[in-house]
Amino acid sequence: MNSFSWKKIIPHVIAIAVFLIVAMVYCSPALEGKVLQQTDIVHWKGMAQDAFNYKATHGHFPLWNTHLFSGMPNYQVTMDTKSLLPDFGRMLQFYLPKPASYFFVACLCFYILGMAYGVNVLAAVLGSLGFAYATYDPIIISVGHETKMMAIAYMPGLLAGLVLIYRKKYILGLAVAALFATLEIGAGHPQVTFYLLITLGIMTLGYIVMWIMQKEYKHMLIALGLALIGGLIGVANTSQSLLTTYEYSKYTMRGGKTVDLSEDGKLTQTKTEGLDESYAFSYSLGMSEAFVLMMPNAFGSGSGEHLNPDSKVVAALAQQNVPEAQASQVAATLPKYWGGIAPFTAGPPYSGALVCFLAIIGLVVLVGNGSGKVDMVTRWWILAATVLMIFIAWGSYFAGFNRILFNHVPLFNKFRAPSMALIIPQLLLPLMAVLTLDRVFFAADAKEFLQKNFKQILYVSGGVIVLAGLVYVFNDYRGSYDTQILDGFTQQANSTVANSILQGMIADRKAMFAAGIGHILWIWILVIIGLYCYMKNIAKPVVILSAFIFVNTIDLLVVAKKYLNSESYQDESSYQAGNFAPTPADQQILQDTDPHYRVLNLSTGDPFNDAITSYYHRSVGGYHAAKLRMYQDIIENQFAKAGGGLNMGVLNMLDTRYVITRSQDQQQPMPVVQRNPDALGAAWFVKNIHYVNGPIEAIKALDHLNPKDTVIIDNAFKAITSQPVFDSAATIKLVSYDNDAIKYATNAKSNQFAVLSEVYYPEGWNAYIDGKETGYANVNYILRGIAVPAGQHTIEFKFEPASYYTGQKLVYIANILLWLTIAGSIFVLWKQNRPKKA
């Protein structure tokens, strides 16, 4: 065994330095202390501020969030997880500021994947930069999808672990797989991890077939066992998050529903176990739109971009005698984007034309070689996974296929936005490109291989351009927004003008697609020239790959800067003042020192898509992708029902003491506060109980409920409730109010029933009367209620989710296992590289 050599490290140091330089140059404002203005992060800070305030006082985050949707678990916002591990994520990010850290770690993880395959450093650098700066990444960073970005960044690391295991580097592979399984799952974006697991499953199936054909049964069992162990260590290391999320998901929108509101306003009882199909298939990719992987502007980029003043719409309207200035104004209101993703897309998931060409070449000619870097199944599993993910991305446009997956594949119906599946081609296309480069430039028989396959490479890659040309000729260039546009202009003008506008838009779309073909044409020429120059000894591989790296990286960065650039940043002080400065209305409400009241903010538009209010107040509204299903039912049936308006009875029982509206000043409308005198407070005794059968009766009964006197309870809870005996002198008072613990004092001469203005969530909230645990009921569809015996009593509610504490124990065990695998891999590497004895 050769001894360790520092010279072997130098190329890797240079590669990492390149990643650092590109990240720091692209994200230079972050190095100056500026921060990104990200919509989702602004909302997250709003929903998380209460938890940070709590931690400042108590030393830890609460498990319950009182500031979102009248109360919900805090698991999906921010949660303490004790660990025996250092922050491996930040270590891999070199402690760079955001978002430079995201791009750097994505490069680093892909580079690890390249090294797992043993490819040349230059090839790995090209793939790393291509993966990290694929346009989807800067787009999601710009809007604040940071957990998604981190989950994407860690994907190649987990894949690298399996590659090492399957190539018989067992201990090192186990350590890498366990570490990156921990990081991948811990990133907290289940949909990304779900698509990755499908991909790893396809890869593993391919290897199983190969091992059986080669009769490598022992290796197969070892490899599968170690891959499973690595995955289980990752699961256990994140079990606190996984167990609480799994438990919570059953009660959320993603866990299905029991009440369905039809378009005609009728309620029906149903039982689903996931998202509605129409909701799940929103944000589906148009079928020909898959070309955006290599033609970024062919479908008009993002929904927020509009046609240029020189649009063909102007000429089309001129034929209808519309003045040029007016026609230009019309064009400036029309969207460039004409793909299938609705209702909105920020931009295309462009992976780089050069990367795509190299990957396509490899998928055709890469059949393996003697070096062992590419085996007989590599191109097939990559091709299968890529095609499958494109099928999934088509969503509703390939409904027959995707409906089968939606109805029969576990977890598939928990996620929406199928276009997100293109993150897998974003990973696999650069991987295939890297393997192709390594094969044609650095294999022992590279030149002979290239000479033998050059014509095939030429025809296959040229065929892609021909295919794009056929799509150009036969595409109808109709977009998902066209019907709305036609209807709108038909009403404003007439159908002739509307059709002229549409024809002008179609002409623009053809021009954009043609420009996209021009873009891939010159990239194709560059690739072919590079391969030809090597084949004819005109240029060395180092020169050609350096040129490829430069062109591909610049190509990606030019597109990326449309979505994430210096204008995306601002000073920290401006950021705070612009997003969270309290309004006079906020300041007025904050003068109320009562620990229990809620706020409904109507001044921002939709209060149920606004978490800024939660920054300061216990909000009836909020913003969250996985709110409680029962709360969503209330929103749909009591707050947003057509013609119904806001049900004040429901607002009263939610203790909505303050409503923020807009002033009538047309010049400068300001938020103003209205106090609701009918808010019922933290808790109250009711005079009678109205029992119902099932959720339909319960939610309908809210329409005319007087919550002050009557409570609605499902018969399922009848055993732990009883009709109260009215006592006008009976009292229930809030003694203390904490996120995870609430205490009341009661005094009554007869048995009473108390309604508590707290959202019902049975997994963890335990009730105690005078220290003895007792049952409580789900009342008024979303609240808690409890039978109170006569006399003076103390009622306590404590949030004590067993899933959280069980997960904590599993985390400690898994931490130790991960340390052991890391130590074992370090020992093996040391043993392999230690100097030989003389």
C-alpha positions, 0 to 999 in steps of 0.5 A: 500500500502506498504511503500518504502523499501531500501532493495528492491533496493539492488538487483537492485544495485547489478545487475547494478554493475554486468553490470558495472563490466562486461562492464569495464573488457571486455572493459578495454582498453577504460578505459585507454583512448584507442580508437577503430579502426573502419572502418565506424567511420574512414569514418564518421570522414572523412565526418564530419570533415568539419562540425566540422571545420564549427562549431568551427567557426560559433558555429553550424553545417552546414546543407550542406556538401561541402566535400562529393560527390561534396555536399549533405545535412549534415543531415545524417552526423551530425546535430544540434538539439536543445532540452529542454531535457538532454542527457538521452542516456548518462545518461543511459550509466553512462557516460562510455567511448565507447564501454563499454557504449554500452554494459552497456546500452544494459544490463540496457535496457533489465533489465528494460524489465525484471522488466516490466515483474516482473521477478526474478533479477537473471533471468533478469541479465542472459537475460540482459548479454545474450542480450548485449553480443550476438555476433552481438553486438561486431561485429558491434561495431568493424566495427563502426556501432554505431548508429545500436548498440544504436538502438539495445540497446534501443529496450528492453526499448521501448518494456518494455513501451508497456508491462507496458501499456498493463499490466495496469500500464498506466502512468509509461508505457507511460513515459517509452514508450515515453522516449525509443521511443525518444531514439530508433528513435533518435539513427538514424538507421531506419532499426533496428527501422523498424524491432522493429515496426513490432515486436511490431505490432505482439505483439499488435495484439496478445494482441488485440485478447486476450482483445477481447476474454476476453471482456476487451474493455475499457482497450484495447482502453486505452492501444492502445491509450497510446501506440500510444501517447507514440510513437507519443511523440517519433516521435515528439521529433525526428521530426527534424531528421525524417522530414529532413531524409524523405525529403532527402530519396526521392532523394537518392538511397533508394528513387528509380531511374529513370535511369537504366543501364543494363549489356550490357551498355544500358540506360533505363528509369524506375520508382522505389520507393526503392532499386533494389531487388538484392541490397536489398537482398544482405547479405541474410542468408542461410536457415540452417545458422539460426543455428548460433544463437546457434552454432557460428562456424558451418558455419565458423565464418566470411568471413575474416577467412581462413582455418587452416594448418591442413585443410582437403584440405591439405590431398585432395591435397596430393592425387593429388601429391601436396606437403604438404607445397604448399597445406598448402599455398592453404588452408590458402587462402581459406575462412572458412565461407561457409554460404549464406551471400555474399559478406561479413560477419564479423561474426555470430549473436550468441545468446548463446546456453543456452539462445536458449535452455531455450527459446525453452523450454519456447516456448513449455511449457510456457502457463501462470501462476497465477502470471500474468507474462506470459499471454496466448499470450506471447509465441505466439507473441514471436514465431511469431515474431521470425519465421517471422524475420528468414524468412526475414533474409533468403532474397533471399533464401526465395525469394517468401515470401520476394518478397511479403514483398518487393513489398507490405509492406511499407518501406520494399524496403528501406533497404538491408541486410535482415540478420539484421532481426536476431536482433529481435531473439537476443532480443526475445530469451533472453526474452523467456529464462528469462520468462522460468527461472522465471516460472520454478524456482520462480513461486508459483508452480514452482517445481510442474510445472517442475516435470509435464513438465520435460519429455516434456522439455527433449524431446523438447530440445533434439529434437533440437540436433536431428534436428541439427544432421539431418541437419548435415547428409543431408546438402550439405555443399556448400557455396556461394563462391564455384563457384568462387573458383572452376573456379579460381582453374580450370583455375590455375590448372585443374578441378580435383585439383579444385574438390579435393580442394572443397571436402577438404573444404566440409570435413572441413565444416562437421567437423565445423558443428559437432563441433557445435553440440558438443557445444550445446550438453554439454550446453543442458546437463548443462541445464537439470542437472540444472533443475533436481537438482532443481526438486530433491532438490539437489541445490537451484535456486540461485546456479543454476541461478548463474551457468547459468549466469556464463556459458552463459556469458563466452560462449558469451564473448569467442566468442565476443573476436574473434571480439572485443578484446584488439588488436582492440584498439590503442592510440588516437595519433596513431589513428589520425596519422594512419588515418588522417595524411595529405600526401604530396599530401594533404599538396600541395593541401591545399596551395591553398586558393581558397574557391572553387575547388574539389579533385578526389582521385584515389590513394585510389582505389575506390574514391566513397567508400572513405571519408578519402579524405573528411577530408581535401578536397571538394571531388568529391567522398566520402562514404555514404550509402544514396548518392543522386540518381542523383549523383549515376547515374553519377558515374555509367554512367560517371565514372564507365561505362565499357570501358568508363573511367572518363568523363573529361567534367563532372569532369571539370564542377564539378570544379575538380582542383586536381586529386590525383594518385599514383606515378610509384615507384614500391617499395613505390608508393606515392600519387601525385597531378596532377592539372587539367587546364580545371576545370571550376571554381565555375560558368560560363556563357554558350553560348547556351542551349541544351534542352532535354526530360527526364533523359535518354537524359540528361545523354546521352548528357553528353557523348559528352558535352563541358560544358564550352559552352553548358548546358543541361536542361530538357524541364521541366525547359524551362519556367524559362530559355532562350537562352543567348545572347553571351557577351564575356565581361560578368563576374560571380565571386564568392564573398563568399562561405559558406556551407549554403550560396553562393554569386556571382556577375555578370556583363553583357550587355545582358541576360546570363545563368549561370551554377553553380558548385553546386549539385542540391537539390531543397528541401531547396536551394533558389535562390535570385537575388538582394534579390528577390527570383527567380527560378533556374534549374537542369542542366547537370543532377546534377548541378544548373543553373540560368537565369541572366538578363543584368546588374550588379547583386548579386546572392545568394543561401541559404540553408533554408530547411523548414523541419529542422525549422518545425521539431525544433518547433515540438521538443520543443512541444514534449520535454514538453510532455515528461517532463509531462509524466515523472513527472506524472509517478514519482508522481504516483510512489511516491504516491504508495510508500509513508508511510501510515499515522498512 
